[in-house]
Amino acid sequence: MNLWINTFIKFFFLLTPFWVISTFLSMTQGKSLGARRKLAIRVTLAVIVACAVLIFGGNAIFRMFDITIDSFRIGAGCLLFLSAVSLVKGSSNATPVNDGHDIAVVPLAIPITVGPGTTGALLVMGTEFQSYGDKAIAGTALLTAVLVVGLLLYLASGVEKILGQKGLNVLSKLTGLILSALSAQLVMTGVMGMLRDHL
């Protein structure tokens, strides 16, 4: 149970839900509540597919490109740190989209929800679950995390009324701090692994 909870929390913050909500609201200004909710469902489905491919296809990708897991940990940690800095700084270039263009997969699912840092972290974390039991735990934890984020997007208008834009910004910055700690852990694990292999 502890493994599931820890995995869920990591995945939840990797998806940067509060920044995603802010961006979602910014990009859907002028859309009706029904249109926003339909879009939230499509985004959630796209994120589920993307995350499943990343977490369960990591080993195959590493073998294909002959990349060591420790090297990828360092690279993924650096990218995740850049994402964390962006969250803490509160940088966002989201603009409303009113031309009928479908934004569910690109850019809302990828790269806003599943960005470069999140992609690298999911690939690395997927390789850490070796047994079928651990993979099942990771899969259900990931699915739950994505569904919770999807529910927040579905209720985004209400969440904005409760927290306000300032509240969402504060939570986004806190998420950035948590991601910076996760990125440091990834980098240190990768460095220690490479040192072990070469000593």
PyMOL CGO cylinders between C-alpha atoms (Angstrom):
from pymol import cmd
from pymol.cgo import CYLINDER

trace = [
    CYLINDER, 0.00, 0.00, 0.00, 2.85, 2.38, 0.83, 0.3, 1, 1, 1, 1, 1, 1,
    CYLINDER, 2.85, 2.38, 0.83, 4.42, 1.72, -2.60, 0.3, 1, 1, 1, 1, 1, 1,
    CYLINDER, 4.42, 1.72, -2.60, 1.12, 2.59, -4.31, 0.3, 1, 1, 1, 1, 1, 1,
    CYLINDER, 1.12, 2.59, -4.31, 0.68, 5.81, -2.32, 0.3, 1, 1, 1, 1, 1, 1,
    CYLINDER, 0.68, 5.81, -2.32, 4.27, 6.94, -2.91, 0.3, 1, 1, 1, 1, 1, 1,
    CYLINDER, 4.27, 6.94, -2.91, 4.03, 6.13, -6.61, 0.3, 1, 1, 1, 1, 1, 1,
    CYLINDER, 4.03, 6.13, -6.61, 0.70, 7.93, -6.94, 0.3, 1, 1, 1, 1, 1, 1,
    CYLINDER, 0.70, 7.93, -6.94, 2.03, 11.08, -5.27, 0.3, 1, 1, 1, 1, 1, 1,
    CYLINDER, 2.03, 11.08, -5.27, 5.11, 11.14, -7.53, 0.3, 1, 1, 1, 1, 1, 1,
    CYLINDER, 5.11, 11.14, -7.53, 3.04, 10.69, -10.68, 0.3, 1, 1, 1, 1, 1, 1,
    CYLINDER, 3.04, 10.69, -10.68, 0.47, 13.27, -9.56, 0.3, 1, 1, 1, 1, 1, 1,
    CYLINDER, 0.47, 13.27, -9.56, 3.07, 16.00, -9.09, 0.3, 1, 1, 1, 1, 1, 1,
    CYLINDER, 3.07, 16.00, -9.09, 4.97, 14.98, -12.23, 0.3, 1, 1, 1, 1, 1, 1,
    CYLINDER, 4.97, 14.98, -12.23, 1.83, 15.85, -14.20, 0.3, 1, 1, 1, 1, 1, 1,
    CYLINDER, 1.83, 15.85, -14.20, 1.93, 19.41, -12.71, 0.3, 1, 1, 1, 1, 1, 1,
    CYLINDER, 1.93, 19.41, -12.71, -1.87, 19.51, -12.25, 0.3, 1, 1, 1, 1, 1, 1,
    CYLINDER, -1.87, 19.51, -12.25, -2.27, 23.09, -11.00, 0.3, 1, 1, 1, 1, 1, 1,
    CYLINDER, -2.27, 23.09, -11.00, -0.15, 24.60, -13.76, 0.3, 1, 1, 1, 1, 1, 1,
    CYLINDER, -0.15, 24.60, -13.76, -2.06, 22.45, -16.26, 0.3, 1, 1, 1, 1, 1, 1,
    CYLINDER, -2.06, 22.45, -16.26, -5.37, 23.79, -14.89, 0.3, 1, 1, 1, 1, 1, 1,
    CYLINDER, -5.37, 23.79, -14.89, -4.15, 27.40, -15.22, 0.3, 1, 1, 1, 1, 1, 1,
    CYLINDER, -4.15, 27.40, -15.22, -3.02, 26.77, -18.80, 0.3, 1, 1, 1, 1, 1, 1,
    CYLINDER, -3.02, 26.77, -18.80, -6.23, 24.90, -19.63, 0.3, 1, 1, 1, 1, 1, 1,
    CYLINDER, -6.23, 24.90, -19.63, -8.34, 27.82, -18.36, 0.3, 1, 1, 1, 1, 1, 1,
    CYLINDER, -8.34, 27.82, -18.36, -6.22, 30.35, -20.27, 0.3, 1, 1, 1, 1, 1, 1,
    CYLINDER, -6.22, 30.35, -20.27, -6.45, 28.42, -23.53, 0.3, 1, 1, 1, 1, 1, 1,
    CYLINDER, -6.45, 28.42, -23.53, -10.20, 27.82, -23.27, 0.3, 1, 1, 1, 1, 1, 1,
    CYLINDER, -10.20, 27.82, -23.27, -11.33, 31.37, -22.51, 0.3, 1, 1, 1, 1, 1, 1,
    CYLINDER, -11.33, 31.37, -22.51, -14.66, 31.99, -24.22, 0.3, 1, 1, 1, 1, 1, 1,
    CYLINDER, -14.66, 31.99, -24.22, -15.56, 28.30, -24.42, 0.3, 1, 1, 1, 1, 1, 1,
    CYLINDER, -15.56, 28.30, -24.42, -18.75, 27.07, -22.80, 0.3, 1, 1, 1, 1, 1, 1,
    CYLINDER, -18.75, 27.07, -22.80, -18.68, 24.85, -19.70, 0.3, 1, 1, 1, 1, 1, 1,
    CYLINDER, -18.68, 24.85, -19.70, -19.80, 21.87, -21.79, 0.3, 1, 1, 1, 1, 1, 1,
    CYLINDER, -19.80, 21.87, -21.79, -17.07, 22.43, -24.38, 0.3, 1, 1, 1, 1, 1, 1,
    CYLINDER, -17.07, 22.43, -24.38, -14.44, 22.69, -21.63, 0.3, 1, 1, 1, 1, 1, 1,
    CYLINDER, -14.44, 22.69, -21.63, -15.59, 19.44, -20.05, 0.3, 1, 1, 1, 1, 1, 1,
    CYLINDER, -15.59, 19.44, -20.05, -15.59, 17.55, -23.36, 0.3, 1, 1, 1, 1, 1, 1,
    CYLINDER, -15.59, 17.55, -23.36, -12.08, 18.84, -24.01, 0.3, 1, 1, 1, 1, 1, 1,
    CYLINDER, -12.08, 18.84, -24.01, -10.97, 17.77, -20.50, 0.3, 1, 1, 1, 1, 1, 1,
    CYLINDER, -10.97, 17.77, -20.50, -12.14, 14.20, -21.22, 0.3, 1, 1, 1, 1, 1, 1,
    CYLINDER, -12.14, 14.20, -21.22, -10.18, 14.08, -24.49, 0.3, 1, 1, 1, 1, 1, 1,
    CYLINDER, -10.18, 14.08, -24.49, -7.07, 15.47, -22.80, 0.3, 1, 1, 1, 1, 1, 1,
    CYLINDER, -7.07, 15.47, -22.80, -7.33, 12.83, -20.06, 0.3, 1, 1, 1, 1, 1, 1,
    CYLINDER, -7.33, 12.83, -20.06, -7.60, 9.98, -22.58, 0.3, 1, 1, 1, 1, 1, 1,
    CYLINDER, -7.60, 9.98, -22.58, -4.59, 11.30, -24.54, 0.3, 1, 1, 1, 1, 1, 1,
    CYLINDER, -4.59, 11.30, -24.54, -2.52, 11.60, -21.35, 0.3, 1, 1, 1, 1, 1, 1,
    CYLINDER, -2.52, 11.60, -21.35, -3.42, 8.02, -20.32, 0.3, 1, 1, 1, 1, 1, 1,
    CYLINDER, -3.42, 8.02, -20.32, -2.18, 6.67, -23.67, 0.3, 1, 1, 1, 1, 1, 1,
    CYLINDER, -2.18, 6.67, -23.67, 1.02, 8.76, -23.62, 0.3, 1, 1, 1, 1, 1, 1,
    CYLINDER, 1.02, 8.76, -23.62, 1.88, 7.84, -20.03, 0.3, 1, 1, 1, 1, 1, 1,
    CYLINDER, 1.88, 7.84, -20.03, 1.20, 4.14, -20.57, 0.3, 1, 1, 1, 1, 1, 1,
    CYLINDER, 1.20, 4.14, -20.57, 3.55, 4.05, -23.57, 0.3, 1, 1, 1, 1, 1, 1,
    CYLINDER, 3.55, 4.05, -23.57, 6.28, 5.87, -21.63, 0.3, 1, 1, 1, 1, 1, 1,
    CYLINDER, 6.28, 5.87, -21.63, 6.17, 3.92, -18.40, 0.3, 1, 1, 1, 1, 1, 1,
    CYLINDER, 6.17, 3.92, -18.40, 5.88, 0.49, -19.99, 0.3, 1, 1, 1, 1, 1, 1,
    CYLINDER, 5.88, 0.49, -19.99, 8.05, 1.11, -23.06, 0.3, 1, 1, 1, 1, 1, 1,
    CYLINDER, 8.05, 1.11, -23.06, 11.11, 2.56, -21.34, 0.3, 1, 1, 1, 1, 1, 1,
    CYLINDER, 11.11, 2.56, -21.34, 13.27, -0.59, -21.44, 0.3, 1, 1, 1, 1, 1, 1,
    CYLINDER, 13.27, -0.59, -21.44, 12.64, -1.09, -25.15, 0.3, 1, 1, 1, 1, 1, 1,
    CYLINDER, 12.64, -1.09, -25.15, 13.51, 2.54, -25.90, 0.3, 1, 1, 1, 1, 1, 1,
    CYLINDER, 13.51, 2.54, -25.90, 16.76, 2.31, -23.90, 0.3, 1, 1, 1, 1, 1, 1,
    CYLINDER, 16.76, 2.31, -23.90, 17.76, -0.89, -25.70, 0.3, 1, 1, 1, 1, 1, 1,
    CYLINDER, 17.76, -0.89, -25.70, 16.93, 0.60, -29.09, 0.3, 1, 1, 1, 1, 1, 1,
    CYLINDER, 16.93, 0.60, -29.09, 19.21, 3.62, -28.59, 0.3, 1, 1, 1, 1, 1, 1,
    CYLINDER, 19.21, 3.62, -28.59, 21.75, 1.83, -26.39, 0.3, 1, 1, 1, 1, 1, 1,
    CYLINDER, 21.75, 1.83, -26.39, 21.32, 4.36, -23.57, 0.3, 1, 1, 1, 1, 1, 1,
    CYLINDER, 21.32, 4.36, -23.57, 22.17, 3.42, -20.00, 0.3, 1, 1, 1, 1, 1, 1,
    CYLINDER, 22.17, 3.42, -20.00, 19.48, 4.04, -17.41, 0.3, 1, 1, 1, 1, 1, 1,
    CYLINDER, 19.48, 4.04, -17.41, 21.86, 6.11, -15.27, 0.3, 1, 1, 1, 1, 1, 1,
    CYLINDER, 21.86, 6.11, -15.27, 22.71, 8.42, -18.17, 0.3, 1, 1, 1, 1, 1, 1,
    CYLINDER, 22.71, 8.42, -18.17, 19.03, 8.90, -18.83, 0.3, 1, 1, 1, 1, 1, 1,
    CYLINDER, 19.03, 8.90, -18.83, 18.37, 9.57, -15.14, 0.3, 1, 1, 1, 1, 1, 1,
    CYLINDER, 18.37, 9.57, -15.14, 20.82, 12.48, -15.25, 0.3, 1, 1, 1, 1, 1, 1,
    CYLINDER, 20.82, 12.48, -15.25, 19.35, 13.88, -18.45, 0.3, 1, 1, 1, 1, 1, 1,
    CYLINDER, 19.35, 13.88, -18.45, 15.77, 13.45, -17.26, 0.3, 1, 1, 1, 1, 1, 1,
    CYLINDER, 15.77, 13.45, -17.26, 16.62, 15.05, -13.92, 0.3, 1, 1, 1, 1, 1, 1,
    CYLINDER, 16.62, 15.05, -13.92, 18.08, 18.10, -15.65, 0.3, 1, 1, 1, 1, 1, 1,
    CYLINDER, 18.08, 18.10, -15.65, 15.00, 18.50, -17.86, 0.3, 1, 1, 1, 1, 1, 1,
    CYLINDER, 15.00, 18.50, -17.86, 12.70, 18.04, -14.89, 0.3, 1, 1, 1, 1, 1, 1,
    CYLINDER, 12.70, 18.04, -14.89, 14.64, 20.73, -13.01, 0.3, 1, 1, 1, 1, 1, 1,
    CYLINDER, 14.64, 20.73, -13.01, 14.09, 23.17, -15.89, 0.3, 1, 1, 1, 1, 1, 1,
    CYLINDER, 14.09, 23.17, -15.89, 10.36, 22.40, -15.71, 0.3, 1, 1, 1, 1, 1, 1,
    CYLINDER, 10.36, 22.40, -15.71, 10.46, 23.02, -11.96, 0.3, 1, 1, 1, 1, 1, 1,
    CYLINDER, 10.46, 23.02, -11.96, 12.17, 26.39, -12.48, 0.3, 1, 1, 1, 1, 1, 1,
    CYLINDER, 12.17, 26.39, -12.48, 9.49, 27.38, -15.01, 0.3, 1, 1, 1, 1, 1, 1,
    CYLINDER, 9.49, 27.38, -15.01, 6.78, 26.52, -12.50, 0.3, 1, 1, 1, 1, 1, 1,
    CYLINDER, 6.78, 26.52, -12.50, 8.42, 28.45, -9.67, 0.3, 1, 1, 1, 1, 1, 1,
    CYLINDER, 8.42, 28.45, -9.67, 8.93, 31.48, -11.93, 0.3, 1, 1, 1, 1, 1, 1,
    CYLINDER, 8.93, 31.48, -11.93, 5.32, 31.16, -13.08, 0.3, 1, 1, 1, 1, 1, 1,
    CYLINDER, 5.32, 31.16, -13.08, 6.15, 31.46, -16.78, 0.3, 1, 1, 1, 1, 1, 1,
    CYLINDER, 6.15, 31.46, -16.78, 3.33, 30.61, -19.14, 0.3, 1, 1, 1, 1, 1, 1,
    CYLINDER, 3.33, 30.61, -19.14, 2.72, 31.60, -22.74, 0.3, 1, 1, 1, 1, 1, 1,
    CYLINDER, 2.72, 31.60, -22.74, -0.77, 30.13, -23.01, 0.3, 1, 1, 1, 1, 1, 1,
    CYLINDER, -0.77, 30.13, -23.01, -3.18, 32.07, -25.21, 0.3, 1, 1, 1, 1, 1, 1,
    CYLINDER, -3.18, 32.07, -25.21, -6.88, 31.51, -25.86, 0.3, 1, 1, 1, 1, 1, 1,
    CYLINDER, -6.88, 31.51, -25.86, -7.75, 29.30, -28.83, 0.3, 1, 1, 1, 1, 1, 1,
    CYLINDER, -7.75, 29.30, -28.83, -11.07, 30.11, -30.47, 0.3, 1, 1, 1, 1, 1, 1,
    CYLINDER, -11.07, 30.11, -30.47, -10.59, 28.96, -34.06, 0.3, 1, 1, 1, 1, 1, 1,
    CYLINDER, -10.59, 28.96, -34.06, -12.00, 25.47, -33.64, 0.3, 1, 1, 1, 1, 1, 1,
    CYLINDER, -12.00, 25.47, -33.64, -8.54, 23.90, -33.61, 0.3, 1, 1, 1, 1, 1, 1,
    CYLINDER, -8.54, 23.90, -33.61, -8.43, 20.69, -31.54, 0.3, 1, 1, 1, 1, 1, 1,
    CYLINDER, -8.43, 20.69, -31.54, -5.94, 21.29, -28.74, 0.3, 1, 1, 1, 1, 1, 1,
    CYLINDER, -5.94, 21.29, -28.74, -6.65, 18.15, -26.71, 0.3, 1, 1, 1, 1, 1, 1,
    CYLINDER, -6.65, 18.15, -26.71, -3.60, 16.12, -27.77, 0.3, 1, 1, 1, 1, 1, 1,
    CYLINDER, -3.60, 16.12, -27.77, -1.29, 18.97, -28.81, 0.3, 1, 1, 1, 1, 1, 1,
    CYLINDER, -1.29, 18.97, -28.81, -0.55, 21.08, -26.88, 0.3, 1, 1, 1, 1, 1, 1,
    CYLINDER, -0.55, 21.08, -26.88, -2.67, 20.28, -23.80, 0.3, 1, 1, 1, 1, 1, 1,
    CYLINDER, -2.67, 20.28, -23.80, -1.78, 16.58, -23.40, 0.3, 1, 1, 1, 1, 1, 1,
    CYLINDER, -1.78, 16.58, -23.40, 1.69, 16.86, -24.97, 0.3, 1, 1, 1, 1, 1, 1,
    CYLINDER, 1.69, 16.86, -24.97, 3.75, 18.86, -24.09, 0.3, 1, 1, 1, 1, 1, 1,
    CYLINDER, 3.75, 18.86, -24.09, 1.78, 20.79, -21.44, 0.3, 1, 1, 1, 1, 1, 1,
    CYLINDER, 1.78, 20.79, -21.44, 0.71, 17.88, -19.22, 0.3, 1, 1, 1, 1, 1, 1,
    CYLINDER, 0.71, 17.88, -19.22, 3.34, 15.37, -20.35, 0.3, 1, 1, 1, 1, 1, 1,
    CYLINDER, 3.34, 15.37, -20.35, 6.32, 17.62, -21.03, 0.3, 1, 1, 1, 1, 1, 1,
    CYLINDER, 6.32, 17.62, -21.03, 9.98, 16.75, -21.69, 0.3, 1, 1, 1, 1, 1, 1,
    CYLINDER, 9.98, 16.75, -21.69, 10.85, 16.51, -17.98, 0.3, 1, 1, 1, 1, 1, 1,
    CYLINDER, 10.85, 16.51, -17.98, 7.81, 14.39, -17.20, 0.3, 1, 1, 1, 1, 1, 1,
    CYLINDER, 7.81, 14.39, -17.20, 8.53, 12.16, -20.20, 0.3, 1, 1, 1, 1, 1, 1,
    CYLINDER, 8.53, 12.16, -20.20, 12.07, 11.47, -19.02, 0.3, 1, 1, 1, 1, 1, 1,
    CYLINDER, 12.07, 11.47, -19.02, 10.98, 10.85, -15.44, 0.3, 1, 1, 1, 1, 1, 1,
    CYLINDER, 10.98, 10.85, -15.44, 8.25, 8.41, -16.52, 0.3, 1, 1, 1, 1, 1, 1,
    CYLINDER, 8.25, 8.41, -16.52, 10.69, 6.48, -18.72, 0.3, 1, 1, 1, 1, 1, 1,
    CYLINDER, 10.69, 6.48, -18.72, 13.15, 6.18, -15.84, 0.3, 1, 1, 1, 1, 1, 1,
    CYLINDER, 13.15, 6.18, -15.84, 10.54, 5.27, -13.23, 0.3, 1, 1, 1, 1, 1, 1,
    CYLINDER, 10.54, 5.27, -13.23, 9.09, 2.62, -15.51, 0.3, 1, 1, 1, 1, 1, 1,
    CYLINDER, 9.09, 2.62, -15.51, 12.39, 0.74, -15.54, 0.3, 1, 1, 1, 1, 1, 1,
    CYLINDER, 12.39, 0.74, -15.54, 12.45, 0.61, -11.73, 0.3, 1, 1, 1, 1, 1, 1,
    CYLINDER, 12.45, 0.61, -11.73, 9.40, -1.69, -11.60, 0.3, 1, 1, 1, 1, 1, 1,
    CYLINDER, 9.40, -1.69, -11.60, 10.68, -5.15, -12.52, 0.3, 1, 1, 1, 1, 1, 1,
    CYLINDER, 10.68, -5.15, -12.52, 8.13, -7.65, -11.20, 0.3, 1, 1, 1, 1, 1, 1,
    CYLINDER, 8.13, -7.65, -11.20, 4.63, -7.96, -12.60, 0.3, 1, 1, 1, 1, 1, 1,
    CYLINDER, 4.63, -7.96, -12.60, 3.24, -7.04, -9.18, 0.3, 1, 1, 1, 1, 1, 1,
    CYLINDER, 3.24, -7.04, -9.18, 5.22, -3.81, -9.06, 0.3, 1, 1, 1, 1, 1, 1,
    CYLINDER, 5.22, -3.81, -9.06, 4.23, -2.99, -12.64, 0.3, 1, 1, 1, 1, 1, 1,
    CYLINDER, 4.23, -2.99, -12.64, 0.56, -3.52, -11.75, 0.3, 1, 1, 1, 1, 1, 1,
    CYLINDER, 0.56, -3.52, -11.75, 0.93, -1.21, -8.75, 0.3, 1, 1, 1, 1, 1, 1,
    CYLINDER, 0.93, -1.21, -8.75, 2.69, 1.41, -10.88, 0.3, 1, 1, 1, 1, 1, 1,
    CYLINDER, 2.69, 1.41, -10.88, 0.08, 1.12, -13.62, 0.3, 1, 1, 1, 1, 1, 1,
    CYLINDER, 0.08, 1.12, -13.62, -2.88, 1.58, -11.28, 0.3, 1, 1, 1, 1, 1, 1,
    CYLINDER, -2.88, 1.58, -11.28, -1.16, 4.42, -9.42, 0.3, 1, 1, 1, 1, 1, 1,
    CYLINDER, -1.16, 4.42, -9.42, -0.40, 6.17, -12.71, 0.3, 1, 1, 1, 1, 1, 1,
    CYLINDER, -0.40, 6.17, -12.71, -3.95, 5.66, -13.99, 0.3, 1, 1, 1, 1, 1, 1,
    CYLINDER, -3.95, 5.66, -13.99, -5.38, 7.03, -10.75, 0.3, 1, 1, 1, 1, 1, 1,
    CYLINDER, -5.38, 7.03, -10.75, -3.09, 10.07, -10.87, 0.3, 1, 1, 1, 1, 1, 1,
    CYLINDER, -3.09, 10.07, -10.87, -4.09, 10.83, -14.47, 0.3, 1, 1, 1, 1, 1, 1,
    CYLINDER, -4.09, 10.83, -14.47, -7.79, 10.40, -13.65, 0.3, 1, 1, 1, 1, 1, 1,
    CYLINDER, -7.79, 10.40, -13.65, -7.49, 12.77, -10.68, 0.3, 1, 1, 1, 1, 1, 1,
    CYLINDER, -7.49, 12.77, -10.68, -5.80, 15.36, -12.90, 0.3, 1, 1, 1, 1, 1, 1,
    CYLINDER, -5.80, 15.36, -12.90, -8.52, 14.77, -15.50, 0.3, 1, 1, 1, 1, 1, 1,
    CYLINDER, -8.52, 14.77, -15.50, -11.20, 15.30, -12.87, 0.3, 1, 1, 1, 1, 1, 1,
    CYLINDER, -11.20, 15.30, -12.87, -9.56, 18.58, -11.86, 0.3, 1, 1, 1, 1, 1, 1,
    CYLINDER, -9.56, 18.58, -11.86, -9.59, 19.66, -15.51, 0.3, 1, 1, 1, 1, 1, 1,
    CYLINDER, -9.59, 19.66, -15.51, -13.25, 18.59, -15.80, 0.3, 1, 1, 1, 1, 1, 1,
    CYLINDER, -13.25, 18.59, -15.80, -14.04, 20.77, -12.78, 0.3, 1, 1, 1, 1, 1, 1,
    CYLINDER, -14.04, 20.77, -12.78, -11.53, 23.48, -13.73, 0.3, 1, 1, 1, 1, 1, 1,
    CYLINDER, -11.53, 23.48, -13.73, -14.06, 26.32, -13.71, 0.3, 1, 1, 1, 1, 1, 1,
    CYLINDER, -14.06, 26.32, -13.71, -15.18, 25.41, -10.21, 0.3, 1, 1, 1, 1, 1, 1,
    CYLINDER, -15.18, 25.41, -10.21, -11.59, 24.95, -9.01, 0.3, 1, 1, 1, 1, 1, 1,
    CYLINDER, -11.59, 24.95, -9.01, -10.77, 28.43, -10.30, 0.3, 1, 1, 1, 1, 1, 1,
    CYLINDER, -10.77, 28.43, -10.30, -13.71, 29.91, -8.40, 0.3, 1, 1, 1, 1, 1, 1,
    CYLINDER, -13.71, 29.91, -8.40, -12.62, 28.20, -5.17, 0.3, 1, 1, 1, 1, 1, 1,
    CYLINDER, -12.62, 28.20, -5.17, -8.87, 28.81, -5.34, 0.3, 1, 1, 1, 1, 1, 1,
    CYLINDER, -8.87, 28.81, -5.34, -8.71, 31.83, -7.60, 0.3, 1, 1, 1, 1, 1, 1,
    CYLINDER, -8.71, 31.83, -7.60, -5.86, 32.48, -10.01, 0.3, 1, 1, 1, 1, 1, 1,
    CYLINDER, -5.86, 32.48, -10.01, -3.55, 33.46, -7.17, 0.3, 1, 1, 1, 1, 1, 1,
    CYLINDER, -3.55, 33.46, -7.17, -4.27, 30.19, -5.36, 0.3, 1, 1, 1, 1, 1, 1,
    CYLINDER, -4.27, 30.19, -5.36, -3.51, 28.19, -8.51, 0.3, 1, 1, 1, 1, 1, 1,
    CYLINDER, -3.51, 28.19, -8.51, -0.26, 30.12, -8.96, 0.3, 1, 1, 1, 1, 1, 1,
    CYLINDER, -0.26, 30.12, -8.96, 0.81, 29.38, -5.38, 0.3, 1, 1, 1, 1, 1, 1,
    CYLINDER, 0.81, 29.38, -5.38, 0.07, 25.67, -5.78, 0.3, 1, 1, 1, 1, 1, 1,
    CYLINDER, 0.07, 25.67, -5.78, 1.95, 25.63, -9.10, 0.3, 1, 1, 1, 1, 1, 1,
    CYLINDER, 1.95, 25.63, -9.10, 5.01, 27.10, -7.39, 0.3, 1, 1, 1, 1, 1, 1,
    CYLINDER, 5.01, 27.10, -7.39, 4.79, 24.50, -4.61, 0.3, 1, 1, 1, 1, 1, 1,
    CYLINDER, 4.79, 24.50, -4.61, 4.58, 21.81, -7.29, 0.3, 1, 1, 1, 1, 1, 1,
    CYLINDER, 4.58, 21.81, -7.29, 7.73, 23.28, -8.83, 0.3, 1, 1, 1, 1, 1, 1,
    CYLINDER, 7.73, 23.28, -8.83, 9.57, 22.94, -5.51, 0.3, 1, 1, 1, 1, 1, 1,
    CYLINDER, 9.57, 22.94, -5.51, 8.53, 19.28, -5.23, 0.3, 1, 1, 1, 1, 1, 1,
    CYLINDER, 8.53, 19.28, -5.23, 9.64, 18.63, -8.82, 0.3, 1, 1, 1, 1, 1, 1,
    CYLINDER, 9.64, 18.63, -8.82, 13.01, 20.22, -8.11, 0.3, 1, 1, 1, 1, 1, 1,
    CYLINDER, 13.01, 20.22, -8.11, 13.53, 17.73, -5.27, 0.3, 1, 1, 1, 1, 1, 1,
    CYLINDER, 13.53, 17.73, -5.27, 12.52, 14.82, -7.54, 0.3, 1, 1, 1, 1, 1, 1,
    CYLINDER, 12.52, 14.82, -7.54, 14.91, 16.06, -10.23, 0.3, 1, 1, 1, 1, 1, 1,
    CYLINDER, 14.91, 16.06, -10.23, 17.77, 16.28, -7.75, 0.3, 1, 1, 1, 1, 1, 1,
    CYLINDER, 17.77, 16.28, -7.75, 17.05, 12.71, -6.64, 0.3, 1, 1, 1, 1, 1, 1,
    CYLINDER, 17.05, 12.71, -6.64, 17.09, 11.48, -10.25, 0.3, 1, 1, 1, 1, 1, 1,
    CYLINDER, 17.09, 11.48, -10.25, 20.41, 13.21, -10.98, 0.3, 1, 1, 1, 1, 1, 1,
    CYLINDER, 20.41, 13.21, -10.98, 22.09, 11.97, -7.79, 0.3, 1, 1, 1, 1, 1, 1,
    CYLINDER, 22.09, 11.97, -7.79, 20.88, 8.40, -8.37, 0.3, 1, 1, 1, 1, 1, 1,
    CYLINDER, 20.88, 8.40, -8.37, 22.22, 8.53, -11.92, 0.3, 1, 1, 1, 1, 1, 1,
    CYLINDER, 22.22, 8.53, -11.92, 25.58, 9.95, -10.85, 0.3, 1, 1, 1, 1, 1, 1,
    CYLINDER, 25.58, 9.95, -10.85, 25.99, 7.37, -8.05, 0.3, 1, 1, 1, 1, 1, 1,
    CYLINDER, 25.99, 7.37, -8.05, 25.09, 4.58, -10.49, 0.3, 1, 1, 1, 1, 1, 1,
    CYLINDER, 25.09, 4.58, -10.49, 27.64, 5.74, -13.06, 0.3, 1, 1, 1, 1, 1, 1,
    CYLINDER, 27.64, 5.74, -13.06, 30.34, 6.04, -10.38, 0.3, 1, 1, 1, 1, 1, 1,
    CYLINDER, 30.34, 6.04, -10.38, 29.58, 2.49, -9.19, 0.3, 1, 1, 1, 1, 1, 1,
    CYLINDER, 29.58, 2.49, -9.19, 29.89, 1.15, -12.72, 0.3, 1, 1, 1, 1, 1, 1,
    CYLINDER, 29.89, 1.15, -12.72, 33.24, 2.84, -13.32, 0.3, 1, 1, 1, 1, 1, 1,
    CYLINDER, 33.24, 2.84, -13.32, 34.94, 2.16, -10.00, 0.3, 1, 1, 1, 1, 1, 1,
]
cmd.load_cgo(trace, "trace")
